[in-house]
Amino acid sequence: MAEPKDRYFLIEYLVIAAVIFTATSLYFEESAQESNDLELISLTGTIELSTRDSMDTFGLQNFKTGAIANLNLSVNSIQVPECATCTTTTSGNMLHGEIIITELFDFENRLGRVEGNLNFTHLLTFSSSQYVITEQVYFHWSAGDIESSWKLTLNHDPPRWLPKYDINTLFVETELGLESRAGPELLIKSPSTNQRIIHACLPDSFLCKSSSPDALLIANYGPVQEEILVSDSMEWHLHNLSNYSHANIMDSFADELLPLENSIPNQYGFTPWPEPELVNASTYLIEDQDTRILPLSIWFNSIDLTPIQIDLFGQSVVYMKNESYSVYNILNSDGSMKVGLVIY
């Protein structure tokens, strides 16, 4: 699949990869579980891909905006088996299922259709004091010859605190339902205790209103099920990059997201492989400023999912590439990895 020119979709436009995906339904659901013992079990509905970035999320760069994504996703709680000598625990959610994209017109007005499968996993590692020290996000989208995979690791130092909110404190109660306080318009209706209907607008969809939304999603809740055990297999290995002469190859993904300064000689970087076959590498300093984003957090909050928190600050950015994948690191001043991203 050709890589989109603008990789910003991976962050602010996790769009479908956000709303539809990420997960940890323990954010502010504790009060609901105390009374109803319910958890999110499925997410269905439609999203009009009205923005260029939302189309690019699905690899549809060669098609006009306005296609319709039809979702039929299941949600499962997952748990990494406990380690007898560890002081941390790791758990999260997995969203998986079919997405059918219709009303798909190319630039010659030929009508098409795409059927694909999504698998999205969000794991959080908690310290003994229940602060989040690591987040891991795995994404795989497959639709015929269109395929996209990426893995993201976020190390939080200091650890991330997850306050327990009730949904009524995050949204304003109106005659129509619960409405968003700021950001893209979003309206939540609850016809029953085990269902929410969400009317939502995509970011940068300026003409969208919750009364005529881009997305109409149905979140279904059911009894808490047994967690699925998964392996915590994402490890990052340190590599000496001093033998790679600096190549000015940073693409628009980092350029648009990060306040990069001058390039510096390569020293080291992290990849998920013990012996990666890299083609080239480059390292850049980051301007001294704090940037933190929680992509589409209001969408996540509306269905009791934990927003991903991405800290885009540190000392340097390292970009490594070979013929099959690209790897990005944000490194702290002590050389530790704050952010690790690999795109296949």
N, C-alpha and C positions, 0 to 999 in steps of 0.2 A: 504494500500500500504506500502510495506517495505520502510523504510527511507534509502536514499542513504548514504553510508559511508562518502562521501565527500559532505558537504553542500555548498561548495564554489560555486556551480552552482547558488545559490541564489543571488550571488553578481556579480562576474565577468562573469558568464555564465547565466545571465538573457537571454542569447543567443536569443533563440526564445522569451523568456519572456522579451527580451529587445528589439531587433530589431522590433520584431513583435509587441511589446506591447507599452511600456510606451509612455506618451504623454502629450505634451502641445504644440500645433502647433503655438505658438506665439513667439517662441525663436528668430528666425531671419526672420520670414515670413512677418514682417510688411511692408517691401518695396515691396514684391510681392503682398500683399493685396491692397496696395495703387493703383497699376496699374491694377491688374487683379481681385481683390476681390475674391480670391480663397483660399480654405482650403483643407487639406487632407481629403478624404472621403472613401478611401478603400486602402487595401494593399493585393496584391495577388502575387503568385509566388511559388518558391520551394527553399528549403534549404537542402543540403546534410549534414546529421548529422555525420560529419567525425571525430569528437572528442568524447572521452568518456563522457566529461562533458555535451556536447550538447544532447547526448542520455539520460543521467540521468535527464536532465531538464524535460523530458516527462515521467519519471518513467520507463525507459526502461533499467534498470540495467542488466536484464537477456538476453539482445540481443546484437549482434555484432554491431560495429559502421558501418556507411555507409547507414543507412536507409534514405529515402527521405520524408521530411515533405512538404506537399502541402497546401498552405495557401489560405484561402478565407475569409478575415476579413473586416468588416465595421468599420468605425471610426466616432464617434460622439463627438461634443463638449458638455461639461456638465457644469452646474452651480449650486452651492448651493444657495438657496433663500437668499436674502439679509436680514440682521437683522437691524431693525430700530435703535438700540442703539449700533451697532457694528462699529468699525473703520476698520475692515478687510473685504476682499472679498475672496471668494474661487471659483476656476474654474479649469477646466482641460479637459481631454479627456478620452474616453472609447473605447477600441478596443475589438471587439467581433465577433465570427463567428466560422467556421468549420476548423479544421486541420485534414487532412488525411495523415497517415504515411504508406508508402509502402516500398517495398524492405527490409522488416524486417525479418532478419534471427536470430534464436536463436543459441545457441552454439552447437546444434545438426544439424544445417543447415536446420531446418524446416522453411518454408516461412510463414510469417504472415502479418497481416494488422491491423491497428488501426484507428478508426474514433473517433474523440473527439471534444469537444467544449471548446473554450477558452473565458474567460471574464477577461479583464484586465483594471483597472481604475487607473489613476494618477491624484490626486488633489493637487493643490498648493494654499496655503493661503497667500495673499498679505497684507502687512501693508498699511497704508494710503499713505506712500511714495513709494509704489510699489516695495518693497523688499519682497522676499519670507521668511516667518517666519516658515512655516510648509509645509512638503510634506507628502502625504498619498498615499500608493500604495496598491491596492487590486488585488489579483491574484487567479483565480480559473480555474483549468484544469480538465476536466472530460472525461474519455474514458472507458466506461464499468466499470470493477472493478478497473481500475486505476484512482485514484482521488488525487488531490493535491490542497491545499488552504493555502495561507498565507497572512498576513496583516502587513504592515510596516508603521511606523510613524517616521518622521525625523524632529526634532525641531532644527532650525538654529538660533544660538546666537553666534556671530552677524548674522543678517539676510543675506540671500543669494542674491547676485546681479545677475540679468540676463541681460548681455549686449546684445544689438541688433546688430547682425551681418548679413551681406549679405552672401549668400552661397559662392560667389566667393572669399571671404576673408578667408574662412575656407578650401577651396580646391584649388588645382593647375589646371589651365586650360591648357589642352593639345589637340593634334589633335584628340584624341579619346573621349575626354569629360573632366569632372572634376575629378581629382584623389586626393586621400588622401595624405596629406603631411607627415604623420607618422602613425605608428601602422599598423594593418592589412590592406592589400591592398583593396581599394574600388574605383570603377569607376562609375560615374553618367553620364548617357546619357539622353538628354531631346529632344525626337522627336517632342514634342509639348508643348505648355504652360501649358497644364493640365495633363501632364504625365512625370514621371521620371522612367527610367529603371536603376536599381542599381545592379552592379556586385560586390559581396563582399566576403571576406574571414573571417572565424571564428578565434577567438584568438587561438593560439597554433596549428593552421593548417599550419604547417611550409612550406609545399610544394605547398600550394595554391597560385595562381596568379589571378589577376583580369581578365586576359584573359581566365582563366579556373577556375571560382570561385566556392566556396561552395554554394553560394546563388545567385539566380537571382530573384529579387523582382521588382514588378511594383507598383509604388505609383501613384494613380489617385487623381486629384484635381478637385474640383467643386465649384459652388457658395456657399458662406457662408450660412449655414442652422441655423435655430432656435436652440438655446441651449436646451438640455434636463435638467430638474431640478432633482436634486438628494438630498438625505439627507446627512448631514455631521454627521454621527452617531458614528464615531470612538472616543471613550473617554477612557482615561487611568486612572485607580483608584489606589491610593496609599494604600499599605498593609504593615503592620508590620510583618516582617519575623523573629523577634528575637526568637520566640518559635520553629523555625525550626533549628535543629542542622545541622551544615555544612556537606554537602555530596559532596564528590569529584566526581562530575558527569558531569563536563563540557565536551562536545563532540568536535569532530574535527572541527565543524563549527567555533566556537569561537577560538579554538586553532590555526587554520591556519590563521585566519584573524587578530587577535589581539595579541599584545605583552603582554601577561598576566604575572603577577608576582605572589606573594604568595596569597593563599586564606586567607580570613579574616572572622570574625563572621558575620552572616547575620543580617542586620538591617531593610531594607525595600526594596520594589520593586513595580513595576507598572504592572497591567494586565488590559485587556479590560473588566473585569467583577468585579462587586462590591464585590462578595463573591466567589472567586475561590476556588475550592477544590484541593489544591496542595498536591502532594505526597512528594516532597522534594525541596530544594533550595540550591544554593551555590553562593558565592560572591568572586570575585577576584579583586585585584588591577590591573591597567593598567600602563605599563611603560609610562614615561613622554615623549611622542613624538607625533607629529601631523601626522596623516594618513588620506588622503582624496582620495576617488576613485569616478570616474564617469564611471560606467560600459558601455562599448561599445558606448562611446559618439559619435564616428565618424559615427556609424550606425544611431543613433538618428538624428544627424545633417543632414545626407543625405536626410532625408524625413521630415525635419522641425519639429522634435519632441524634447522636452526638455530633456536632459539627467538627470537621477537621480543623485544627489550629496549625497554621504554617508560619513559623518565625523566619522571616527573610532578612536576617541580619547575622553578622559574624565578621571574620577578618578577611576571608578570601573565598572565591568560587573556583572550583576545579572542574574542567570539562574534558572528558575522555571519550574516545570514539573508536569503534572498529567497524567492520563491514556489516555487522548484524545488530548493533545496539549503540545507544548513546548513554553516557553516565554523567550525572551532575552531582557535585558535592558542594555544600556550604560548610566551611571549616571554622572553628573557633580559634582564638589566639593561641590556645594551648595545643592545637593540632587535632583536637577531637572533632568528630563529625556531628554537625547539627542537623543537616538535611542530606539524605541520599536518595537519588532518583535514577532509575534505569528505565529507558524506553526501548522496547524491542521493535 
